[in-house]
Each structure stands twice: as C-alpha cells, then as structure tokens.
Amino acid sequence: MTERATGAATFFSQALTNVSEKLTRDQRIARQLLCTSDPFDRVVPIKALVEAAGHFLGKASRPDHPLTVFMDRLGGGDGARAASALIGLLGEAWPRGNFVHVAFATPSRGVGALLRANLTRTGADAGMVVDVVAHNRPVEGLRLSADDVERLVGEADLVISFAPGGVAGLTEIEGRAGADRLLARSHVVVCSFPDPEALVADLGALGEVVEREPGLDALGFRVEVESDGAFAELGQTLLGEGGDAQERLWVLLDNARRQRYRILIEPMRGGLPSGTALSCPCQTILERGLLPELVVGRVVKAGSRLVAVGRGRDTLT
C-alpha cells in the first residue's frame, strides 16, 4: 500500500468517525423502504459501473502507481460485488495498483470484516493491494470543504461513486448543507433512484414495512411537478391506517406523468414526518440534472429503479 492510498484510507476513517450517529437512525426507515428482491435492481448498476469504468480506462493514460478510490454509498454486498468486478478490470488495465474501498453505512465489524477479507483476497488474485474502510455512517453526514476533499481523493487517479439499490434517493435536494463535493470529483458515477412509476406496484411491500416497523405509523406520498426549476405540490396521499394510497396514488401519478415530476416518500409518526424522506424522480428530471454536481450521460431503467450514469462536474475542467 502506497502512502497515497494509506493516507486516503486514514482520512476517510477519520471523517466518518465525526459523522453523528443520529443521521444513521434518521435514515433507518428510508433504507428499509429500499429493500428489494428484484435481480435487475442489483445487476444493472454493477454492469453500468463496469462499462463506465472501462470507458474511462480506455481513454486515460496509465499512471506509474495507480490509485483508485471506490465509494459505495449503499454499503454491504452489492458494493462488494461491484468492487470485485472493478478490481478484475483494473488488474488488467492498471496492474500493481492500489484500491481503497470505502463502504458507507456498513459496520466495521461483521459485514465490514467480511468485506475486508473478501476484497483483500480478490485484490491479491488480481495483483492489487486493497484497503477497506467500513463505518456505519452515511455519506450524507460528511460536511466537506474543498481542502477536505483534496485530502480524501486528491491523490487518486480514478475516483468512483456508486449508489445502487435506490440509495441516491436519500440525497437531500432542498436545504442541502453544501455541495456534494465527493460526487463532483468522481470520474465515474452510478446513482440509482427509486422509479416513481413502480411505486403503485410496490405499495404492498411498503405497507409491510409500515406494519412491522415500531415507531412508524404511515408513509406519506407527496407528488410534485416541476416548472422553471421549482417544484409545486400536485397532491398527497397516505399509506397506513386511514390512508387512501391504494386508491389515490395511481391517480396522482397518472396526472403527474404529463409533466416533469417526482414523488417524495415521508415516514410518518403521530401525523408528522419522522426521519429521512426518499426522493423518487422521474427519468426526465434525472436527465435534465437533478444533482448539480453530476453530468448525466444516460439513464437506464432497472426493475424498480432508475440508474443515472455519468461523471462529476469538477472532473470536466
């Protein structure tokens, strides 16, 4: 492991330690809503990531001591499978390199230990040195200055942001504390969002989450349409006791389809929003630039997800 790789891993560990545990608790319900068994949700983002990384490597010159920083915003097994595929690709294109795998929202023990063992072995088979940083804190908790980002990824030759499983929907669009600087500095970005077109079919599974989760009374669905860069509410409905989402959501969705729109899913407790909401933008919203730090190359439908593939805006200058 080179000093550059060791430094990146150390800085990420320090930065994640400073993220409040409260944000992990706030996101817990929203992450439960993302659970899916659809194989397309899992396969397509990894395939898109490998294709995008291969395209980048085909154009980039090979560094003397290549360093790749891979950031998995979901955490867990999907990111590990994607990292394994990337390590195989990098082992051929950039042999004898270093690979730093950052697993957000992943306990350092248990799952993190398994990731570390598996990816270290995969790296050794490919002739690469792998370091794994796993911490049970989400990326949204990082509040990074330009200097912070330079310490984290400034030494890397390839920076990748991977947000599978719809987890990009956790991004706060309004009232954000600051720019997503890590996304902006990523040479390859794959961001997966829940597809609003699939929500009516998913109401049964979402209702099961409401029934089994303590402290969750209902889910609110707020349908908004976009005009001149601003969102206006079209209507709301509730899934849970006394709610009418089973009858009303498809009507709101049908009306919203005539415009650019998104649906916000809000966990509710005592009639009030509780915890992190989930943003479900339509394909046109993604293509037009929902995230200002991301230049979208294409949007792919993948089961109940929309997958945006592109690169960070700061990598174009």
C-alpha positions in Angstrom: 0.0 0.0 0.0 1.5 3.3 -1.1 1.5 6.4 1.1 -1.2 8.0 -1.1 -3.5 5.0 -0.6 -2.8 4.8 3.1 -3.5 8.5 3.5 -6.8 8.3 1.7 -8.0 5.4 3.8 -6.9 7.1 7.0 -8.6 10.4 6.2 -11.9 8.6 5.3 -11.8 6.7 8.6 -11.3 10.0 10.5 -14.0 11.8 8.5 -16.6 9.1 9.1 -15.9 8.9 12.8 -17.0 12.6 13.0 -20.5 11.9 11.5 -23.3 11.9 14.0 -25.0 8.6 14.8 -28.3 10.5 14.7 -28.2 10.5 10.9 -27.9 6.8 10.8 -31.0 6.5 13.0 -32.8 9.1 10.8 -32.1 7.1 7.6 -33.0 3.7 9.0 -36.7 3.6 7.9 -35.9 5.1 4.5 -33.3 2.4 3.9 -35.8 -0.2 4.9 -38.1 1.1 2.1 -35.3 0.3 -0.4 -35.1 -3.4 0.3 -35.9 -5.4 -2.9 -35.5 -8.9 -4.3 -35.7 -7.8 -8.0 -32.5 -9.1 -9.6 -32.5 -6.3 -12.2 -32.1 -3.8 -9.4 -28.8 -5.4 -8.4 -27.3 -6.5 -11.7 -27.8 -3.4 -13.9 -26.0 -0.9 -11.7 -22.9 -3.1 -11.5 -22.9 -3.7 -15.2 -23.3 0.1 -15.9 -20.4 0.7 -13.5 -18.0 -1.7 -15.1 -18.9 -0.3 -18.6 -18.4 3.3 -17.5 -15.1 2.4 -15.7 -13.9 0.5 -18.8 -14.7 3.5 -21.0 -12.7 5.8 -18.6 -9.7 3.4 -18.6 -9.7 3.1 -22.3 -9.1 6.9 -22.6 -6.9 7.5 -19.6 -3.1 7.1 -19.6 -1.8 4.5 -17.2 -0.2 6.1 -14.0 3.1 4.8 -12.6 1.4 3.8 -9.3 -2.3 3.9 -9.9 -4.7 4.6 -7.0 -8.4 4.0 -7.3 -10.8 5.2 -4.6 -14.2 3.5 -4.8 -17.0 4.9 -2.6 -20.1 2.7 -2.0 -22.9 4.8 -0.7 -25.3 1.9 0.0 -22.8 -0.3 1.8 -22.8 -4.1 2.0 -22.9 -6.9 -0.6 -23.8 -5.0 -3.7 -20.9 -2.7 -3.4 -18.6 -5.6 -2.7 -19.7 -7.4 -5.9 -19.2 -4.2 -7.8 -15.7 -3.7 -6.3 -14.7 -7.2 -7.1 -15.7 -6.7 -10.8 -13.7 -3.4 -10.8 -10.7 -5.0 -9.3 -10.6 -7.6 -12.0 -10.9 -4.9 -14.7 -8.2 -2.7 -13.0 -5.9 -5.6 -12.5 -5.6 -5.9 -16.3 -5.7 -2.2 -17.3 -3.7 -0.8 -14.3 -1.7 -3.7 -12.8 0.1 -3.5 -9.5 -2.2 -0.7 -8.4 -3.9 0.3 -5.1 -7.6 0.1 -4.4 -9.3 1.9 -1.5 -12.9 0.6 -0.9 -15.0 2.9 1.2 -18.2 1.3 2.4 -20.6 3.9 3.9 -23.4 2.8 6.3 -21.5 -0.5 7.0 -20.4 -1.7 10.4 -16.7 -2.1 10.7 -17.1 -5.4 12.3 -19.3 -8.2 10.9 -20.2 -7.1 7.4 -17.2 -4.8 7.3 -14.8 -7.6 8.3 -16.2 -9.9 5.6 -15.8 -7.2 3.0 -12.2 -6.7 4.1 -11.3 -10.3 3.9 -13.1 -10.9 0.5 -11.8 -7.8 -1.3 -8.3 -8.2 0.0 -8.2 -11.7 -1.4 -9.7 -10.6 -4.7 -7.1 -7.9 -4.9 -4.3 -10.3 -4.3 -5.5 -12.6 -7.0 -5.5 -9.6 -9.4 -2.1 -8.3 -8.3 -3.5 -5.3 -6.5 -3.3 -4.0 -2.9 -6.7 -3.4 -1.4 -7.6 -1.4 1.7 -11.2 -1.4 3.0 -12.7 1.4 5.1 -16.1 0.4 6.6 -18.1 2.6 9.0 -21.7 2.6 10.0 -22.3 6.2 9.0 -23.9 7.5 5.7 -22.1 9.7 3.2 -24.8 12.4 3.7 -23.3 13.2 7.1 -20.0 14.4 5.6 -19.6 18.1 5.5 -16.5 18.6 3.5 -14.6 21.7 2.4 -12.6 21.8 -0.8 -9.4 21.1 1.3 -11.1 18.1 2.9 -12.0 16.6 -0.5 -8.4 17.1 -1.6 -7.1 15.1 1.3 -9.7 12.3 0.7 -9.4 11.8 -3.1 -7.0 14.4 -4.4 -4.2 11.8 -4.8 -6.4 9.3 -6.6 -6.1 8.6 -10.4 -9.7 7.2 -10.5 -12.5 8.2 -8.2 -15.8 6.3 -8.3 -19.1 7.0 -6.6 -21.5 4.1 -6.5 -25.0 4.4 -5.2 -27.0 1.2 -6.0 -30.3 0.0 -4.7 -32.1 3.3 -5.0 -30.0 4.8 -2.2 -29.3 8.0 -4.2 -32.9 8.9 -3.3 -31.7 9.7 0.2 -30.0 12.8 -1.2 -31.5 16.0 0.3 -32.4 18.2 -2.7 -33.7 21.2 -0.9 -31.9 22.8 2.0 -28.7 21.0 1.5 -25.9 22.0 3.8 -23.5 22.2 0.9 -22.4 20.8 -2.4 -21.7 17.1 -2.8 -18.0 17.6 -3.4 -17.2 13.9 -3.5 -19.7 13.3 -6.2 -18.4 16.3 -8.2 -14.8 14.9 -8.0 -15.8 11.4 -9.2 -14.6 10.3 -12.6 -17.3 7.6 -12.7 -20.7 7.9 -11.1 -23.6 5.4 -10.9 -26.6 6.7 -8.9 -29.7 4.6 -8.5 -33.1 6.1 -7.5 -36.5 4.5 -6.8 -38.6 4.7 -10.0 -41.8 6.5 -9.2 -43.5 4.5 -12.0 -43.0 1.4 -9.9 -44.4 2.7 -6.6 -48.0 1.7 -7.2 -46.9 -2.0 -7.7 -44.7 -1.7 -4.6 -47.4 -0.5 -2.2 -47.9 -4.0 -0.8 -44.3 -4.3 0.2 -44.2 -0.8 1.5 -47.2 -1.5 3.6 -45.4 -4.4 5.2 -42.7 -2.1 6.3 -45.3 0.2 8.0 -46.8 -2.8 9.8 -43.5 -4.2 11.1 -41.5 -1.1 12.0 -42.1 0.3 15.5 -42.5 4.0 15.6 -43.7 4.1 12.0 -47.4 4.9 11.7 -47.7 5.5 8.0 -45.9 6.6 4.8 -46.8 9.9 3.2 -46.6 10.2 -0.6 -46.1 13.8 -1.8 -46.4 14.2 -5.6 -44.7 17.3 -7.0 -44.4 18.7 -10.5 -41.5 20.8 -11.8 -41.8 24.1 -13.7 -39.0 26.6 -14.3 -36.7 24.7 -11.9 -39.1 24.8 -9.0 -41.3 22.0 -7.6 -45.0 22.6 -6.7 -47.2 20.1 -4.9 -49.8 18.3 -7.0 -51.3 16.2 -4.2 -50.7 13.9 -1.2 -51.8 10.6 -0.1 -51.1 8.3 2.9 -50.3 4.6 3.2 -51.4 3.3 6.6 -54.4 3.4 8.9 -57.0 5.7 7.5 -54.9 6.4 4.3 -56.1 6.1 0.7 -52.8 5.5 -1.2 -54.1 2.2 -2.6 -56.8 4.2 -4.5 -55.3 7.6 -4.9 -51.6 7.2 -5.7 -52.1 5.9 -9.2 -54.5 8.8 -9.9 -51.9 11.3 -8.8 -49.2 9.5 -10.7 -51.3 9.5 -13.9 -51.8 13.2 -13.6 -48.1 13.9 -12.8 -46.9 12.0 -15.9 -48.0 14.8 -18.1 -45.2 16.9 -16.6 -41.7 16.5 -15.1 -42.4 15.2 -11.6 -41.1 13.4 -8.5 -42.6 11.6 -5.6 -41.3 12.1 -2.0 -42.0 9.3 0.4 -42.0 10.5 4.0 -42.0 8.2 7.1 -44.8 9.5 9.4 -45.2 9.3 13.2 -48.0 10.9 15.0 -49.2 12.6 11.8 -45.8 14.3 11.3 -42.8 13.5 9.1 -40.2 11.5 11.0 -36.7 10.7 9.7 -35.2 11.0 6.2 -37.5 11.2 3.2 -37.0 9.3 0.0 -36.9 11.1 -3.3 -38.2 9.3 -6.4 -37.6 11.5 -9.5 -38.9 10.7 -13.0 -36.5 9.9 -15.8 -36.7 13.3 -17.4 -35.9 15.0 -14.1 -32.7 12.9 -13.8 -31.7 13.5 -17.4 -32.1 17.3 -17.0 -29.8 17.4 -14.0 -31.4 16.7 -10.6 -28.0 16.7 -9.0 -26.0 19.8 -9.9 -22.6 18.1 -9.3 -23.4 15.2 -11.7 -23.2 15.4 -15.5 -25.5 12.6 -16.6 -24.6 10.6 -19.7 -27.6 8.3 -19.7 -30.4 7.0 -17.5 -31.2 3.3 -17.5 -34.4 1.6 -16.2 -33.5 -1.3 -13.9 -36.5 -3.1 -12.4 -38.0 -0.7 -9.9 -35.0 1.7 -10.1 -33.7 4.4 -12.4 -29.9 4.4 -12.8 -28.1 7.6 -13.7 -24.6 7.1 -15.2 -22.2 10.0 -15.6 -19.3 11.8 -14.1 -18.7 14.6 -11.6 -18.8 18.1 -12.9 -15.4 19.0 -11.4 -13.7 16.3 -13.5 -14.5 18.0 -16.7 -12.3 21.1 -16.0 
